[in-house]
Amino acid sequence: MSKTRRAIVVLGLAAALLPPAAMADRERDSDRARRAVERGEALALAEILTRVRADLGGEVVGMEFERKRERWVYEFKVIDPDGRLWEVYVDAATAAILKREGH
């Protein structure tokens, strides 16, 4: 399976975990991510998760893909083992964790 096709499948699975009202935004995220991967501007979600899963600090329960400060960013919603929600921002081109915000 190609990286692009794998990214689309993984984005679709991530979107399935979200409430229906959020689906319209996820579909746009999926389209943006697919185009960015095809242009070589971002790594596929599967590749990002392979690289950063151990450093996320918990279970991924949501994801967004957006442009921030001239770069593509995956924003993961993560629940840590203590049940606390975190937003973890990951550079889509390099898989570097940029920031963590606890809620």
Backbone as XML, in Angstrom:
<?xml version="1.0"?>
<chain id="A" units="angstrom">
  <residue number="1" name="MET">
    <atom name="N" x="0.858" y="-1.170" z="0.000"/>
    <atom name="CA" x="0.000" y="0.000" z="0.000"/>
    <atom name="C" x="0.910" y="1.240" z="0.000"/>
  </residue>
  <residue number="2" name="SER">
    <atom name="N" x="0.581" y="2.220" z="-0.835"/>
    <atom name="CA" x="1.398" y="3.432" z="-0.929"/>
    <atom name="C" x="1.259" y="4.274" z="0.329"/>
  </residue>
  <residue number="3" name="LYS">
    <atom name="N" x="2.239" y="5.160" z="0.559"/>
    <atom name="CA" x="2.191" y="6.048" z="1.723"/>
    <atom name="C" x="0.952" y="6.928" z="1.694"/>
  </residue>
  <residue number="4" name="THR">
    <atom name="N" x="0.595" y="7.426" z="0.528"/>
    <atom name="CA" x="-0.573" y="8.302" z="0.419"/>
    <atom name="C" x="-1.839" y="7.539" z="0.771"/>
  </residue>
  <residue number="5" name="ARG">
    <atom name="N" x="-1.994" y="6.356" z="0.225"/>
    <atom name="CA" x="-3.192" y="5.550" z="0.499"/>
    <atom name="C" x="-3.238" y="5.176" z="1.978"/>
  </residue>
  <residue number="6" name="ARG">
    <atom name="N" x="-2.099" y="4.826" z="2.566"/>
    <atom name="CA" x="-2.035" y="4.486" z="3.986"/>
    <atom name="C" x="-2.421" y="5.691" z="4.836"/>
  </residue>
  <residue number="7" name="ALA">
    <atom name="N" x="-1.957" y="6.892" z="4.447"/>
    <atom name="CA" x="-2.296" y="8.113" z="5.187"/>
    <atom name="C" x="-3.795" y="8.354" z="5.161"/>
  </residue>
  <residue number="8" name="ILE">
    <atom name="N" x="-4.410" y="8.124" z="4.019"/>
    <atom name="CA" x="-5.853" y="8.326" z="3.891"/>
    <atom name="C" x="-6.602" y="7.339" z="4.775"/>
  </residue>
  <residue number="9" name="VAL">
    <atom name="N" x="-6.157" y="6.086" z="4.797"/>
    <atom name="CA" x="-6.809" y="5.078" z="5.636"/>
    <atom name="C" x="-6.683" y="5.450" z="7.108"/>
  </residue>
  <residue number="10" name="VAL">
    <atom name="N" x="-5.486" y="5.838" z="7.536"/>
    <atom name="CA" x="-5.272" y="6.172" z="8.942"/>
    <atom name="C" x="-6.067" y="7.419" z="9.325"/>
  </residue>
  <residue number="11" name="LEU">
    <atom name="N" x="-6.087" y="8.437" z="8.451"/>
    <atom name="CA" x="-6.892" y="9.629" z="8.733"/>
    <atom name="C" x="-8.368" y="9.265" z="8.852"/>
  </residue>
  <residue number="12" name="GLY">
    <atom name="N" x="-8.824" y="8.379" z="8.010"/>
    <atom name="CA" x="-10.216" y="7.940" z="8.076"/>
    <atom name="C" x="-10.524" y="7.242" z="9.383"/>
  </residue>
  <residue number="13" name="LEU">
    <atom name="N" x="-9.607" y="6.407" z="9.845"/>
    <atom name="CA" x="-9.803" y="5.730" z="11.125"/>
    <atom name="C" x="-9.807" y="6.731" z="12.278"/>
  </residue>
  <residue number="14" name="ALA">
    <atom name="N" x="-8.913" y="7.711" z="12.229"/>
    <atom name="CA" x="-8.884" y="8.738" z="13.276"/>
    <atom name="C" x="-10.182" y="9.528" z="13.274"/>
  </residue>
  <residue number="15" name="ALA">
    <atom name="N" x="-10.690" y="9.839" z="12.102"/>
    <atom name="CA" x="-11.936" y="10.602" z="11.995"/>
    <atom name="C" x="-13.111" y="9.809" z="12.554"/>
  </residue>
  <residue number="16" name="ALA">
    <atom name="N" x="-13.077" y="8.492" z="12.422"/>
    <atom name="CA" x="-14.181" y="7.661" z="12.905"/>
    <atom name="C" x="-14.325" y="7.733" z="14.418"/>
  </residue>
  <residue number="17" name="LEU">
    <atom name="N" x="-13.259" y="8.126" z="15.108"/>
    <atom name="CA" x="-13.306" y="8.222" z="16.563"/>
    <atom name="C" x="-13.938" y="9.524" z="17.048"/>
  </residue>
  <residue number="18" name="LEU">
    <atom name="N" x="-14.178" y="10.452" z="16.154"/>
    <atom name="CA" x="-14.667" y="11.771" z="16.535"/>
    <atom name="C" x="-16.185" y="11.852" z="16.435"/>
  </residue>
  <residue number="19" name="PRO">
    <atom name="N" x="-16.793" y="12.798" z="17.187"/>
    <atom name="CA" x="-18.242" y="12.969" z="17.092"/>
    <atom name="C" x="-18.660" y="13.417" z="15.698"/>
  </residue>
  <residue number="20" name="PRO">
    <atom name="N" x="-19.911" y="13.117" z="15.292"/>
    <atom name="CA" x="-20.373" y="13.454" z="13.936"/>
    <atom name="C" x="-20.231" y="14.930" z="13.580"/>
  </residue>
  <residue number="21" name="ALA">
    <atom name="N" x="-20.440" y="15.837" z="14.525"/>
    <atom name="CA" x="-20.336" y="17.269" z="14.218"/>
    <atom name="C" x="-18.926" y="17.644" z="13.788"/>
  </residue>
  <residue number="22" name="ALA">
    <atom name="N" x="-17.938" y="16.886" z="14.213"/>
    <atom name="CA" x="-16.554" y="17.197" z="13.861"/>
    <atom name="C" x="-16.155" y="16.597" z="12.519"/>
  </residue>
  <residue number="23" name="MET">
    <atom name="N" x="-16.989" y="15.749" z="11.940"/>
    <atom name="CA" x="-16.626" y="15.047" z="10.716"/>
    <atom name="C" x="-16.356" y="15.975" z="9.537"/>
  </residue>
  <residue number="24" name="ALA">
    <atom name="N" x="-17.101" y="17.047" z="9.382"/>
    <atom name="CA" x="-16.879" y="17.954" z="8.254"/>
    <atom name="C" x="-15.470" y="18.519" z="8.298"/>
  </residue>
  <residue number="25" name="ASP">
    <atom name="N" x="-15.009" y="18.912" z="9.479"/>
    <atom name="CA" x="-13.653" y="19.428" z="9.611"/>
    <atom name="C" x="-12.628" y="18.342" z="9.337"/>
  </residue>
  <residue number="26" name="ARG">
    <atom name="N" x="-12.865" y="17.107" z="9.784"/>
    <atom name="CA" x="-11.920" y="16.010" z="9.572"/>
    <atom name="C" x="-11.784" y="15.732" z="8.080"/>
  </residue>
  <residue number="27" name="GLU">
    <atom name="N" x="-12.893" y="15.810" z="7.341"/>
    <atom name="CA" x="-12.805" y="15.560" z="5.911"/>
    <atom name="C" x="-11.909" y="16.599" z="5.247"/>
  </residue>
  <residue number="28" name="ARG">
    <atom name="N" x="-12.023" y="17.824" z="5.654"/>
    <atom name="CA" x="-11.136" y="18.848" z="5.102"/>
    <atom name="C" x="-9.691" y="18.578" z="5.524"/>
  </residue>
  <residue number="29" name="ASP">
    <atom name="N" x="-9.474" y="18.157" z="6.781"/>
    <atom name="CA" x="-8.134" y="17.804" z="7.233"/>
    <atom name="C" x="-7.566" y="16.684" z="6.376"/>
  </residue>
  <residue number="30" name="SER">
    <atom name="N" x="-8.375" y="15.692" z="6.097"/>
    <atom name="CA" x="-7.930" y="14.558" z="5.302"/>
    <atom name="C" x="-7.504" y="15.002" z="3.905"/>
  </residue>
  <residue number="31" name="ASP">
    <atom name="N" x="-8.313" y="15.859" z="3.297"/>
    <atom name="CA" x="-7.970" y="16.364" z="1.963"/>
    <atom name="C" x="-6.681" y="17.179" z="1.990"/>
  </residue>
  <residue number="32" name="ARG">
    <atom name="N" x="-6.546" y="18.051" z="2.985"/>
    <atom name="CA" x="-5.329" y="18.877" z="3.096"/>
    <atom name="C" x="-4.108" y="17.987" z="3.312"/>
  </residue>
  <residue number="33" name="ALA">
    <atom name="N" x="-4.240" y="17.011" z="4.184"/>
    <atom name="CA" x="-3.113" y="16.121" z="4.477"/>
    <atom name="C" x="-2.711" y="15.328" z="3.237"/>
  </residue>
  <residue number="34" name="ARG">
    <atom name="N" x="-3.700" y="14.798" z="2.534"/>
    <atom name="CA" x="-3.394" y="14.015" z="1.326"/>
    <atom name="C" x="-2.628" y="14.852" z="0.320"/>
  </residue>
  <residue number="35" name="ARG">
    <atom name="N" x="-3.108" y="16.080" z="0.084"/>
    <atom name="CA" x="-2.425" y="16.951" z="-0.889"/>
    <atom name="C" x="-1.016" y="17.319" z="-0.411"/>
  </residue>
  <residue number="36" name="ALA">
    <atom name="N" x="-0.851" y="17.603" z="0.871"/>
    <atom name="CA" x="0.470" y="17.953" z="1.401"/>
    <atom name="C" x="1.433" y="16.775" z="1.278"/>
  </residue>
  <residue number="37" name="VAL">
    <atom name="N" x="0.955" y="15.566" z="1.546"/>
    <atom name="CA" x="1.798" y="14.373" z="1.401"/>
    <atom name="C" x="2.173" y="14.182" z="-0.063"/>
  </residue>
  <residue number="38" name="GLU">
    <atom name="N" x="1.208" y="14.328" z="-0.962"/>
    <atom name="CA" x="1.480" y="14.165" z="-2.391"/>
    <atom name="C" x="2.507" y="15.177" z="-2.888"/>
  </residue>
  <residue number="39" name="ARG">
    <atom name="N" x="2.494" y="16.387" z="-2.346"/>
    <atom name="CA" x="3.449" y="17.432" z="-2.754"/>
    <atom name="C" x="4.797" y="17.304" z="-2.037"/>
  </residue>
  <residue number="40" name="GLY">
    <atom name="N" x="4.912" y="16.367" z="-1.111"/>
    <atom name="CA" x="6.158" y="16.195" z="-0.375"/>
    <atom name="C" x="6.342" y="17.216" z="0.736"/>
  </residue>
  <residue number="41" name="GLU">
    <atom name="N" x="5.277" y="17.887" z="1.140"/>
    <atom name="CA" x="5.347" y="18.909" z="2.190"/>
    <atom name="C" x="5.111" y="18.334" z="3.581"/>
  </residue>
  <residue number="42" name="ALA">
    <atom name="N" x="4.643" y="17.097" z="3.639"/>
    <atom name="CA" x="4.328" y="16.472" z="4.926"/>
    <atom name="C" x="4.555" y="14.971" z="4.812"/>
  </residue>
  <residue number="43" name="LEU">
    <atom name="N" x="4.823" y="14.363" z="5.950"/>
    <atom name="CA" x="4.895" y="12.915" z="6.028"/>
    <atom name="C" x="3.485" y="12.382" z="6.245"/>
  </residue>
  <residue number="44" name="ALA">
    <atom name="N" x="3.256" y="11.173" z="5.799"/>
    <atom name="CA" x="1.957" y="10.533" z="6.011"/>
    <atom name="C" x="1.728" y="10.325" z="7.505"/>
  </residue>
  <residue number="45" name="LEU">
    <atom name="N" x="0.479" y="10.345" z="7.908"/>
    <atom name="CA" x="0.127" y="10.179" z="9.316"/>
    <atom name="C" x="0.702" y="8.889" z="9.889"/>
  </residue>
  <residue number="46" name="ALA">
    <atom name="N" x="0.652" y="7.809" z="9.135"/>
    <atom name="CA" x="1.198" y="6.532" z="9.609"/>
    <atom name="C" x="2.683" y="6.667" z="9.939"/>
  </residue>
  <residue number="47" name="GLU">
    <atom name="N" x="3.430" y="7.380" z="9.111"/>
    <atom name="CA" x="4.862" y="7.603" z="9.357"/>
    <atom name="C" x="5.072" y="8.464" z="10.604"/>
  </residue>
  <residue number="48" name="ILE">
    <atom name="N" x="4.283" y="9.529" z="10.730"/>
    <atom name="CA" x="4.384" y="10.395" z="11.910"/>
    <atom name="C" x="4.134" y="9.581" z="13.176"/>
  </residue>
  <residue number="49" name="LEU">
    <atom name="N" x="3.058" y="8.793" z="13.180"/>
    <atom name="CA" x="2.734" y="8.004" z="14.370"/>
    <atom name="C" x="3.811" y="6.976" z="14.689"/>
  </residue>
  <residue number="50" name="THR">
    <atom name="N" x="4.404" y="6.378" z="13.667"/>
    <atom name="CA" x="5.499" y="5.432" z="13.889"/>
    <atom name="C" x="6.656" y="6.116" z="14.605"/>
  </residue>
  <residue number="51" name="ARG">
    <atom name="N" x="6.942" y="7.350" z="14.221"/>
    <atom name="CA" x="8.078" y="8.075" z="14.784"/>
    <atom name="C" x="7.813" y="8.649" z="16.174"/>
  </residue>
  <residue number="52" name="VAL">
    <atom name="N" x="6.581" y="9.080" z="16.460"/>
    <atom name="CA" x="6.348" y="9.827" z="17.712"/>
    <atom name="C" x="5.448" y="9.129" z="18.727"/>
  </residue>
  <residue number="53" name="ARG">
    <atom name="N" x="4.847" y="8.007" z="18.386"/>
    <atom name="CA" x="3.880" y="7.384" z="19.284"/>
    <atom name="C" x="4.430" y="7.207" z="20.706"/>
  </residue>
  <residue number="54" name="ALA">
    <atom name="N" x="5.634" y="6.739" z="20.848"/>
    <atom name="CA" x="6.201" y="6.509" z="22.181"/>
    <atom name="C" x="6.388" y="7.807" z="22.957"/>
  </residue>
  <residue number="55" name="ASP">
    <atom name="N" x="6.527" y="8.926" z="22.271"/>
    <atom name="CA" x="6.756" y="10.219" z="22.927"/>
    <atom name="C" x="5.481" y="11.023" z="23.159"/>
  </residue>
  <residue number="56" name="LEU">
    <atom name="N" x="4.351" y="10.525" z="22.693"/>
    <atom name="CA" x="3.097" y="11.280" z="22.843"/>
    <atom name="C" x="2.598" y="11.275" z="24.283"/>
  </residue>
  <residue number="57" name="GLY">
    <atom name="N" x="2.905" y="10.229" z="25.028"/>
    <atom name="CA" x="2.545" y="10.208" z="26.441"/>
    <atom name="C" x="1.184" y="9.638" z="26.752"/>
  </residue>
  <residue number="58" name="GLY">
    <atom name="N" x="0.573" y="8.954" z="25.811"/>
    <atom name="CA" x="-0.732" y="8.371" z="26.076"/>
    <atom name="C" x="-1.395" y="7.898" z="24.797"/>
  </residue>
  <residue number="59" name="GLU">
    <atom name="N" x="-2.720" y="7.776" z="24.853"/>
    <atom name="CA" x="-3.490" y="7.277" z="23.720"/>
    <atom name="C" x="-4.053" y="8.429" z="22.897"/>
  </residue>
  <residue number="60" name="VAL">
    <atom name="N" x="-3.866" y="8.350" z="21.584"/>
    <atom name="CA" x="-4.393" y="9.367" z="20.677"/>
    <atom name="C" x="-5.901" y="9.165" z="20.556"/>
  </residue>
  <residue number="61" name="VAL">
    <atom name="N" x="-6.671" y="10.245" z="20.829"/>
    <atom name="CA" x="-8.128" y="10.175" z="20.736"/>
    <atom name="C" x="-8.684" y="11.147" z="19.698"/>
  </residue>
  <residue number="62" name="GLY">
    <atom name="N" x="-7.821" y="11.935" z="19.091"/>
    <atom name="CA" x="-8.258" y="12.867" z="18.061"/>
    <atom name="C" x="-7.055" y="13.443" z="17.348"/>
  </residue>
  <residue number="63" name="MET">
    <atom name="N" x="-7.300" y="14.030" z="16.184"/>
    <atom name="CA" x="-6.213" y="14.581" z="15.388"/>
    <atom name="C" x="-6.746" y="15.669" z="14.480"/>
  </residue>
  <residue number="64" name="GLU">
    <atom name="N" x="-5.929" y="16.700" z="14.279"/>
    <atom name="CA" x="-6.206" y="17.748" z="13.305"/>
    <atom name="C" x="-4.946" y="17.951" z="12.473"/>
  </residue>
  <residue number="65" name="PHE">
    <atom name="N" x="-5.145" y="18.445" z="11.267"/>
    <atom name="CA" x="-4.030" y="18.752" z="10.375"/>
    <atom name="C" x="-4.234" y="20.176" z="9.915"/>
  </residue>
  <residue number="66" name="GLU">
    <atom name="N" x="-3.265" y="21.040" z="10.203"/>
    <atom name="CA" x="-3.456" y="22.452" z="9.879"/>
    <atom name="C" x="-2.135" y="23.138" z="9.576"/>
  </residue>
  <residue number="67" name="ARG">
    <atom name="N" x="-2.263" y="24.308" z="8.980"/>
    <atom name="CA" x="-1.099" y="25.136" z="8.649"/>
    <atom name="C" x="-0.895" y="26.121" z="9.780"/>
  </residue>
  <residue number="68" name="LYS">
    <atom name="N" x="0.300" y="26.124" z="10.372"/>
    <atom name="CA" x="0.644" y="27.058" z="11.450"/>
    <atom name="C" x="2.032" y="27.608" z="11.190"/>
  </residue>
  <residue number="69" name="ARG">
    <atom name="N" x="2.116" y="28.918" z="11.143"/>
    <atom name="CA" x="3.417" y="29.575" z="10.968"/>
    <atom name="C" x="4.229" y="28.970" z="9.830"/>
  </residue>
  <residue number="70" name="GLU">
    <atom name="N" x="3.631" y="28.944" z="8.649"/>
    <atom name="CA" x="4.331" y="28.515" z="7.429"/>
    <atom name="C" x="4.699" y="27.035" z="7.389"/>
  </residue>
  <residue number="71" name="ARG">
    <atom name="N" x="4.102" y="26.210" z="8.259"/>
    <atom name="CA" x="4.379" y="24.773" z="8.192"/>
    <atom name="C" x="3.107" y="23.984" z="8.481"/>
  </residue>
  <residue number="72" name="TRP">
    <atom name="N" x="3.084" y="22.747" z="8.005"/>
    <atom name="CA" x="1.983" y="21.847" z="8.300"/>
    <atom name="C" x="2.229" y="21.195" z="9.646"/>
  </residue>
  <residue number="73" name="VAL">
    <atom name="N" x="1.163" y="21.091" z="10.434"/>
    <atom name="CA" x="1.267" y="20.555" z="11.789"/>
    <atom name="C" x="0.143" y="19.541" z="12.017"/>
  </residue>
  <residue number="74" name="TYR">
    <atom name="N" x="0.517" y="18.390" z="12.583"/>
    <atom name="CA" x="-0.464" y="17.446" z="13.095"/>
    <atom name="C" x="-0.681" y="17.817" z="14.559"/>
  </residue>
  <residue number="75" name="GLU">
    <atom name="N" x="-1.932" y="18.019" z="14.944"/>
    <atom name="CA" x="-2.268" y="18.292" z="16.344"/>
    <atom name="C" x="-2.999" y="17.064" z="16.883"/>
  </residue>
  <residue number="76" name="PHE">
    <atom name="N" x="-2.343" y="16.375" z="17.814"/>
    <atom name="CA" x="-2.919" y="15.167" z="18.390"/>
    <atom name="C" x="-3.557" y="15.489" z="19.731"/>
  </residue>
  <residue number="77" name="LYS">
    <atom name="N" x="-4.751" y="14.970" z="19.950"/>
    <atom name="CA" x="-5.405" y="15.008" z="21.253"/>
    <atom name="C" x="-5.035" y="13.680" z="21.913"/>
  </residue>
  <residue number="78" name="VAL">
    <atom name="N" x="-4.404" y="13.769" z="23.083"/>
    <atom name="CA" x="-3.862" y="12.583" z="23.743"/>
    <atom name="C" x="-4.377" y="12.532" z="25.180"/>
  </residue>
  <residue number="79" name="ILE">
    <atom name="N" x="-4.818" y="11.362" z="25.607"/>
    <atom name="CA" x="-5.202" y="11.131" z="26.994"/>
    <atom name="C" x="-4.059" y="10.366" z="27.646"/>
  </residue>
  <residue number="80" name="ASP">
    <atom name="N" x="-3.475" y="10.970" z="28.708"/>
    <atom name="CA" x="-2.363" y="10.301" z="29.383"/>
    <atom name="C" x="-2.900" y="9.236" z="30.347"/>
  </residue>
  <residue number="81" name="PRO">
    <atom name="N" x="-2.017" y="8.415" z="30.931"/>
    <atom name="CA" x="-2.470" y="7.332" z="31.819"/>
    <atom name="C" x="-3.276" y="7.820" z="33.027"/>
  </residue>
  <residue number="82" name="ASP">
    <atom name="N" x="-3.125" y="9.090" z="33.406"/>
    <atom name="CA" x="-3.883" y="9.641" z="34.532"/>
    <atom name="C" x="-5.217" y="10.239" z="34.093"/>
  </residue>
  <residue number="83" name="GLY">
    <atom name="N" x="-5.545" y="10.142" z="32.800"/>
    <atom name="CA" x="-6.805" y="10.641" z="32.292"/>
    <atom name="C" x="-6.789" y="12.112" z="31.907"/>
  </residue>
  <residue number="84" name="ARG">
    <atom name="N" x="-5.633" y="12.731" z="31.894"/>
    <atom name="CA" x="-5.512" y="14.139" z="31.539"/>
    <atom name="C" x="-5.403" y="14.299" z="30.021"/>
  </residue>
  <residue number="85" name="LEU">
    <atom name="N" x="-6.076" y="15.331" z="29.483"/>
    <atom name="CA" x="-6.053" y="15.598" z="28.053"/>
    <atom name="C" x="-4.891" y="16.522" z="27.701"/>
  </residue>
  <residue number="86" name="TRP">
    <atom name="N" x="-4.169" y="16.162" z="26.663"/>
    <atom name="CA" x="-3.053" y="16.959" z="26.151"/>
    <atom name="C" x="-3.266" y="17.210" z="24.666"/>
  </residue>
  <residue number="87" name="GLU">
    <atom name="N" x="-2.798" y="18.346" z="24.198"/>
    <atom name="CA" x="-2.680" y="18.609" z="22.771"/>
    <atom name="C" x="-1.190" y="18.599" z="22.464"/>
  </residue>
  <residue number="88" name="VAL">
    <atom name="N" x="-0.799" y="17.750" z="21.529"/>
    <atom name="CA" x="0.607" y="17.615" z="21.165"/>
    <atom name="C" x="0.736" y="18.012" z="19.698"/>
  </residue>
  <residue number="89" name="TYR">
    <atom name="N" x="1.552" y="19.030" z="19.447"/>
    <atom name="CA" x="1.737" y="19.564" z="18.101"/>
    <atom name="C" x="3.016" y="18.982" z="17.513"/>
  </residue>
  <residue number="90" name="VAL">
    <atom name="N" x="2.895" y="18.403" z="16.305"/>
    <atom name="CA" x="4.009" y="17.714" z="15.660"/>
    <atom name="C" x="4.210" y="18.293" z="14.266"/>
  </residue>
  <residue number="91" name="ASP">
    <atom name="N" x="5.442" y="18.686" z="13.952"/>
    <atom name="CA" x="5.779" y="19.179" z="12.618"/>
    <atom name="C" x="5.540" y="18.045" z="11.618"/>
  </residue>
  <residue number="92" name="ALA">
    <atom name="N" x="4.686" y="18.294" z="10.639"/>
    <atom name="CA" x="4.303" y="17.257" z="9.684"/>
    <atom name="C" x="5.425" y="16.872" z="8.727"/>
  </residue>
  <residue number="93" name="ALA">
    <atom name="N" x="6.394" y="17.738" z="8.540"/>
    <atom name="CA" x="7.497" y="17.441" z="7.616"/>
    <atom name="C" x="8.634" y="16.689" z="8.280"/>
  </residue>
  <residue number="94" name="THR">
    <atom name="N" x="8.829" y="16.904" z="9.593"/>
    <atom name="CA" x="9.995" y="16.332" z="10.268"/>
    <atom name="C" x="9.657" y="15.364" z="11.398"/>
  </residue>
  <residue number="95" name="ALA">
    <atom name="N" x="8.417" y="15.327" z="11.826"/>
    <atom name="CA" x="7.948" y="14.521" z="12.958"/>
    <atom name="C" x="8.508" y="15.020" z="14.294"/>
  </residue>
  <residue number="96" name="ALA">
    <atom name="N" x="8.997" y="16.257" z="14.331"/>
    <atom name="CA" x="9.485" y="16.834" z="15.590"/>
    <atom name="C" x="8.295" y="17.328" z="16.410"/>
  </residue>
  <residue number="97" name="ILE">
    <atom name="N" x="8.310" y="16.989" z="17.707"/>
    <atom name="CA" x="7.268" y="17.495" z="18.596"/>
    <atom name="C" x="7.596" y="18.955" z="18.875"/>
  </residue>
  <residue number="98" name="LEU">
    <atom name="N" x="6.626" y="19.825" z="18.552"/>
    <atom name="CA" x="6.826" y="21.262" z="18.675"/>
    <atom name="C" x="6.359" y="21.820" z="20.019"/>
  </residue>
  <residue number="99" name="LYS">
    <atom name="N" x="5.252" y="21.276" z="20.524"/>
    <atom name="CA" x="4.685" y="21.825" z="21.748"/>
    <atom name="C" x="3.680" y="20.843" z="22.337"/>
  </residue>
  <residue number="100" name="ARG">
    <atom name="N" x="3.511" y="20.924" z="23.678"/>
    <atom name="CA" x="2.493" y="20.171" z="24.401"/>
    <atom name="C" x="1.709" y="21.144" z="25.245"/>
  </residue>
  <residue number="101" name="GLU">
    <atom name="N" x="0.390" y="20.986" z="25.225"/>
    <atom name="CA" x="-0.458" y="21.806" z="26.081"/>
    <atom name="C" x="-1.386" y="20.890" z="26.857"/>
  </residue>
  <residue number="102" name="GLY">
    <atom name="N" x="-1.375" y="21.021" z="28.182"/>
    <atom name="CA" x="-2.259" y="20.225" z="29.026"/>
    <atom name="C" x="-3.559" y="20.955" z="29.300"/>
  </residue>
  <residue number="103" name="HIS">
    <atom name="N" x="-4.624" y="20.180" z="29.488"/>
    <atom name="CA" x="-5.942" y="20.759" z="29.781"/>
    <atom name="C" x="-6.520" y="20.137" z="31.018"/>
  </residue>
</chain>
